[in-house]
Amino acid sequence: MSSNDQAAGPGASGSDPGETAATGQEAPLEGSPEGSPRDVAGDDAAGAAGDDAGLADAARDIADVGAVELITTVSVHLLSAAALRCGLAEEGEDLKDLDEARTIINALAGLVTAAAPDLGDTHARVLRDGLRSVQLAFREASVVPDRPGDGPGEKYTGAVT
């Protein structure tokens, strides 16, 4: 692990296939029995030069993505996650988790509201429509609906009816 990787924390570089980003713990390498130890010394010696090149490639890839595209992509992922958590997937009740949906919708509403002036009308309108749809889905899925204006994201968007 390079000094940049150590400063950023475990899993920050994304270049180590045996380390999970969510936990920062080592995961078994592909093709190795689960739970088998990894050859850490071999990874460090062979991967040190590759880490710097990989970081440079990742930075270049990130720099190539425009802000509007990045915000739109993240928003679409949040919309999809919120829809799943509201029970709109084929599996429905199996994936339904309204506490998680509320958190995701609040984050999405904040992002869309804050970014709308920079996104332009075309992108912002589509994201607002999607946000409104998941807010309404949340309201329908709730056993005890929130008062108008108190639903997820409504402090940013106003009451959704």
C-alpha positions in Angstrom: 0.0 0.0 0.0 1.4 3.4 -1.0 1.6 6.3 1.4 -1.3 7.9 -0.5 -3.4 4.8 0.1 -2.6 4.9 3.8 -3.5 8.5 4.1 -6.8 8.0 2.3 -7.7 5.0 4.4 -8.6 1.4 3.7 -10.4 0.7 0.4 -10.1 4.3 -0.7 -8.0 3.6 -3.8 -10.2 0.8 -5.1 -7.1 -0.7 -6.6 -6.8 -3.7 -4.3 -9.3 -6.4 -5.5 -8.9 -8.3 -2.2 -10.1 -5.4 0.0 -13.7 -4.5 0.2 -14.6 -0.8 0.0 -17.4 -0.9 2.5 -15.5 -2.5 5.3 -11.8 -2.0 4.5 -11.2 -5.6 5.3 -9.4 -8.1 3.1 -11.7 -10.3 1.1 -10.6 -13.6 -0.5 -9.1 -13.2 -3.9 -10.9 -14.6 -6.9 -10.2 -18.3 -7.3 -8.9 -18.8 -3.7 -10.8 -20.6 -1.0 -12.9 -18.3 1.1 -11.0 -17.3 4.2 -7.6 -18.3 2.9 -4.8 -15.9 3.8 -3.5 -13.6 1.1 0.2 -13.1 0.1 0.5 -9.6 1.4 4.3 -9.3 0.8 3.8 -10.3 -2.9 1.0 -7.8 -3.3 3.0 -4.9 -1.9 6.1 -5.6 -4.0 4.3 -6.2 -7.3 1.6 -3.6 -6.8 3.5 -0.6 -5.6 4.3 0.7 -9.2 0.8 -0.3 -10.3 -0.9 1.7 -7.6 0.6 5.0 -8.8 -0.5 4.3 -12.4 -3.9 3.1 -11.2 -4.4 6.3 -9.2 -3.4 8.5 -12.1 -5.8 6.6 -14.4 -8.7 6.9 -11.9 -8.0 10.6 -11.5 -8.0 11.1 -15.3 -11.3 9.1 -15.6 -13.0 11.2 -12.9 -11.7 14.4 -14.5 -13.3 13.3 -17.9 -16.8 13.2 -16.3 -18.7 16.5 -16.4 -20.5 17.7 -13.2 -24.0 17.5 -14.7 -23.4 13.9 -15.8 -22.0 13.0 -12.4 -24.9 14.5 -10.5 -27.4 13.0 -12.8 -25.9 9.5 -12.5 -25.8 9.7 -8.7 -29.4 10.9 -8.6 -30.5 8.1 -10.8 -28.8 5.6 -8.5 -30.5 7.2 -5.5 -33.9 7.1 -7.3 -33.5 3.4 -8.1 -32.5 2.6 -4.5 -35.4 4.6 -3.1 -37.9 2.9 -5.4 -36.6 -0.5 -4.3 -36.9 0.5 -0.6 -40.4 1.7 -1.2 -41.3 -1.8 -2.4 -41.6 -1.0 -6.1 -39.4 -3.9 -7.3 -40.8 -7.2 -8.4 -39.8 -8.7 -5.1 -41.8 -5.9 -3.4 -42.1 -6.6 0.2 -38.8 -8.5 0.4 -36.8 -5.3 -0.3 -39.1 -2.8 1.3 -37.5 -0.8 4.1 -39.2 2.6 4.6 -36.6 3.8 7.1 -33.9 3.4 4.5 -36.2 4.9 1.8 -36.7 8.0 3.9 -33.0 8.5 4.3 -32.3 8.0 0.6 -35.2 10.3 -0.5 -34.0 13.1 1.9 -30.5 12.9 0.4 -31.9 12.9 -3.1 -34.2 15.8 -2.5 -31.3 17.8 -1.0 -29.1 17.0 -4.0 -31.7 17.7 -6.7 -32.8 21.0 -5.0 -29.2 22.2 -4.5 -28.0 21.2 -8.0 -31.1 22.3 -10.0 -29.9 25.8 -10.9 -26.6 24.3 -12.3 -28.3 21.3 -14.0 -30.6 23.3 -16.3 -34.3 22.9 -16.7 -34.1 19.7 -18.9 -32.1 17.6 -16.4 -33.7 19.1 -13.3 -37.2 18.6 -14.4 -36.7 14.8 -15.0 -35.0 14.4 -11.6 -37.8 16.3 -9.9 -40.4 14.1 -11.5 -38.6 11.0 -10.4 -38.2 12.4 -6.9 -41.9 13.2 -6.7 -42.7 9.7 -7.9 -40.7 8.0 -5.1 -42.1 10.5 -2.5 -45.6 9.5 -3.6 -44.6 5.8 -3.5 -43.3 6.3 0.0 -46.6 8.0 1.1 -48.6 5.1 -0.4 -46.4 2.4 1.2 -46.5 4.0 4.7 -49.0 2.5 7.2 -49.1 5.8 9.0 -48.6 8.5 6.4 -46.7 11.7 7.3 -48.6 15.0 7.4 -48.3 17.0 4.2 -45.0 18.8 4.3 -43.4 16.3 6.8 -42.7 13.4 4.3 -39.2 12.5 3.2 -37.6 15.3 1.3 -40.5 17.6 1.6 -38.6 20.2 3.6 -36.6 20.7 0.4 -39.4 20.3 -2.2 -42.5 21.4 -0.4 -45.6 19.2 0.2 -46.1 16.4 -2.3 -49.7 15.5 -3.1 
